[in-house]
Amino acid sequence: MRAMNMFRDLSAVADLIELCFASTMDNDGQRYVNDMRRASRDDGFLRWASNMTENASMPMTGYVWEEDGRIVGNASLIPFRDQGRRIYLIANIAVHPEYRRRGIARILTQRAMKYGWDKKASALWLHVRDDNPGAIELYQQLGFKEITRRATWVAKTDPPSLPDSDIQIVPRHPRFWLQQQDWLRRLHPDVLGWYRSFNLNSLRPGLMNWLYLLFVDVNIKQWAAICGDRLLATLSWAPRGGRSDSLFAATGIGTDEGGETSAEALALLLIHARRTLPNRSTLSLEYPAGEMTEAFLAAGFTERRTLIWMRAQPATRNDPLRK
Ligand SMILES: CC(C)(COP(=O)(O)OP(=O)(O)OC[C@H]1O[C@@H](n2cnc3c(N)ncnc32)[C@H](O)[C@@H]1OP(=O)(O)O)[C@@H](O)C(=O)NCCC(=O)NCCS
């Protein structure tokens, strides 16, 4: 095991990630691997990035495992800030299929954790698909605890037609904001705020925000589903320049008495968005796993994956490499 050398290793690490994640890699993942390859060929970028290892989102810091001169294992560290505190996302843990179950991933992850603790991180995070029990087991053994599960829903087929309903779809009115904000706070918990690239406050009504959005040239569209004067759900769309998670749905918990109506309202909003947004053949959004499933299915979405977000904190660390 040794520290990754981005001048030499980036391309081999990209190959390893592509091989190890082949069965689950989506377009975003493929773009990420391609970006790594492109970066590996760009000396100027690498020189710049080598001075930026604590700030870049590319995996510039990390550890690799070599056998006979060939990289067969990897663990990357991606730095983030959470209200001034340092956080690392440990990512791209991958071991070549021929070298598995020899403890390589465990040692690489432990080494990455030690790096984080040495840098005085307030927390280490990682995410893992819920259908990857081997990796989940490994991370639990190393002291990571599940914090939240989030499903990614994607729309691929043609949108269904809008069914008849007493629920009306209207533009999001400023008076809906307090309720919408309450829902958004539960559905997009602050604990993951450091990772979100979209500031949910951009959905807030008001002149200042409107001017800001005009300035940054982001054209957000928002709708509300109402029944009489009762707000049931909201949906917001922001173009994200190629990234697909541009829908933000908000509604109450779907399991109470009003659950059916919330789900119906959300489904109508999603269908409406799919039918009215320009040139959107695919749309996707994140939502807490297991919630509003029927609404997403009714609007023609399918579940792409569920990620378990896990966190280790200094108090829970269980890292034998640490003195
Ligand atoms: C997950 C992965 C990194 C594990 O690499 P590895 O080097 O084989 O893992 P280790 O040998 O260090 O395993 C350590 C422990 O994790 C658990 N574990 C790892 N892989 C497992 C599997 N396939 N099934 C069950 N448990 C597993 C076991 O508890 C294991 O200890 P044991 O071998 O003493 O039982 C590797 O299988 C891989 O690259 N998978 C594809 C990419 C991936 O899913 N990465 C994780 C993304 S979050």
The ligand as an SDF file (V2000), in Angstrom:
LIG
                    3D

 48 50  0  0  0  0  0  0  0  0999 V2000
  -16.2310   -4.2400   -1.5650 C   0  0  0  0  0  0  0  0  0  0  0  0
  -14.7680   -4.5120   -1.9070 C   0  0  0  0  0  0  0  0  0  0  0  0
  -14.0170   -3.1850   -1.9910 C   0  0  0  0  0  0  0  0  0  0  0  0
  -14.1610   -5.3990   -0.8080 C   0  0  0  0  0  0  0  0  0  0  0  0
  -12.7880   -5.5540   -1.0840 O   0  0  0  0  0  0  0  0  0  0  0  0
  -11.9320   -6.7480   -0.3860 P   0  0  0  0  0  0  0  0  0  0  0  0
  -10.5000   -6.3770   -0.4770 O   0  0  0  0  0  0  0  0  0  0  0  0
  -12.3550   -8.0320   -0.9800 O   0  0  0  0  0  0  0  0  0  0  0  0
  -12.4520   -6.6610    1.1210 O   0  0  0  0  0  0  0  0  0  0  0  0
  -11.6830   -7.2450    2.3940 P   0  0  0  0  0  0  0  0  0  0  0  0
  -10.9750   -8.4980    2.0070 O   0  0  0  0  0  0  0  0  0  0  0  0
  -10.8730   -6.1640    3.0070 O   0  0  0  0  0  0  0  0  0  0  0  0
  -12.9220   -7.5840    3.3330 O   0  0  0  0  0  0  0  0  0  0  0  0
  -12.9900   -7.1660    4.6670 C   0  0  0  0  0  0  0  0  0  0  0  0
  -14.3040   -7.6530    5.2600 C   0  0  0  0  0  0  0  0  0  0  0  0
  -15.4030   -7.0450    4.5810 O   0  0  0  0  0  0  0  0  0  0  0  0
  -16.4680   -8.0000    4.4440 C   0  0  0  0  0  0  0  0  0  0  0  0
  -16.6210   -8.3380    3.0120 N   0  0  0  0  0  0  0  0  0  0  0  0
  -15.9020   -7.8580    1.9920 C   0  0  0  0  0  0  0  0  0  0  0  0
  -16.3630   -8.3420    0.8150 N   0  0  0  0  0  0  0  0  0  0  0  0
  -17.3860   -9.1630    1.1190 C   0  0  0  0  0  0  0  0  0  0  0  0
  -18.2600   -9.9620    0.3530 C   0  0  0  0  0  0  0  0  0  0  0  0
  -18.1850  -10.0120   -0.9840 N   0  0  0  0  0  0  0  0  0  0  0  0
  -19.2120  -10.6720    0.9940 N   0  0  0  0  0  0  0  0  0  0  0  0
  -19.3230  -10.6390    2.3220 C   0  0  0  0  0  0  0  0  0  0  0  0
  -18.5080   -9.8970    3.1320 N   0  0  0  0  0  0  0  0  0  0  0  0
  -17.5480   -9.1770    2.5350 C   0  0  0  0  0  0  0  0  0  0  0  0
  -16.0360   -9.2310    5.1990 C   0  0  0  0  0  0  0  0  0  0  0  0
  -16.4510   -9.0340    6.5490 O   0  0  0  0  0  0  0  0  0  0  0  0
  -14.5410   -9.1420    5.0870 C   0  0  0  0  0  0  0  0  0  0  0  0
  -13.8850   -9.8300    6.1130 O   0  0  0  0  0  0  0  0  0  0  0  0
  -13.5710  -11.4300    5.9260 P   0  0  0  0  0  0  0  0  0  0  0  0
  -13.0030  -11.5990    4.5530 O   0  0  0  0  0  0  0  0  0  0  0  0
  -12.6100  -11.6940    7.0430 O   0  0  0  0  0  0  0  0  0  0  0  0
  -14.8970  -12.1060    6.0720 O   0  0  0  0  0  0  0  0  0  0  0  0
  -14.6290   -5.2730   -3.2620 C   0  0  0  0  0  0  0  0  0  0  0  0
  -15.4690   -6.4100   -3.2420 O   0  0  0  0  0  0  0  0  0  0  0  0
  -14.9770   -4.4430   -4.4840 C   0  0  0  0  0  0  0  0  0  0  0  0
  -14.1210   -3.7840   -5.0720 O   0  0  0  0  0  0  0  0  0  0  0  0
  -16.2700   -4.4620   -4.8870 N   0  0  0  0  0  0  0  0  0  0  0  0
  -16.7280   -3.6960   -6.0370 C   0  0  0  0  0  0  0  0  0  0  0  0
  -16.6860   -2.2160   -5.7330 C   0  0  0  0  0  0  0  0  0  0  0  0
  -17.4750   -1.8810   -4.4810 C   0  0  0  0  0  0  0  0  0  0  0  0
  -18.5880   -2.3440   -4.3000 O   0  0  0  0  0  0  0  0  0  0  0  0
  -16.8850   -1.0170   -3.6260 N   0  0  0  0  0  0  0  0  0  0  0  0
  -17.5200   -0.5290   -2.4260 C   0  0  0  0  0  0  0  0  0  0  0  0
  -18.2740    0.6790   -2.7800 C   0  0  0  0  0  0  0  0  0  0  0  0
  -18.9370    1.5060   -1.4180 S   0  0  0  0  0  0  0  0  0  0  0  0
  1  2  1  0
  2  3  1  0
  2  4  1  0
  2 36  1  0
  4  5  1  0
  5  6  1  0
  6  7  2  0
  6  8  1  0
  6  9  1  0
  9 10  1  0
 10 11  2  0
 10 12  1  0
 10 13  1  0
 13 14  1  0
 14 15  1  0
 15 16  1  0
 15 30  1  0
 16 17  1  0
 17 18  1  0
 17 28  1  0
 18 19  1  0
 18 27  1  0
 19 20  2  0
 20 21  1  0
 21 22  1  0
 21 27  2  0
 22 23  1  0
 22 24  2  0
 24 25  1  0
 25 26  2  0
 26 27  1  0
 28 29  1  0
 28 30  1  0
 30 31  1  0
 31 32  1  0
 32 33  2  0
 32 34  1  0
 32 35  1  0
 36 37  1  0
 36 38  1  0
 38 39  2  0
 38 40  1  0
 40 41  1  0
 41 42  1  0
 42 43  1  0
 43 44  2  0
 43 45  1  0
 45 46  1  0
 46 47  1  0
 47 48  1  0
M  END
$$$$
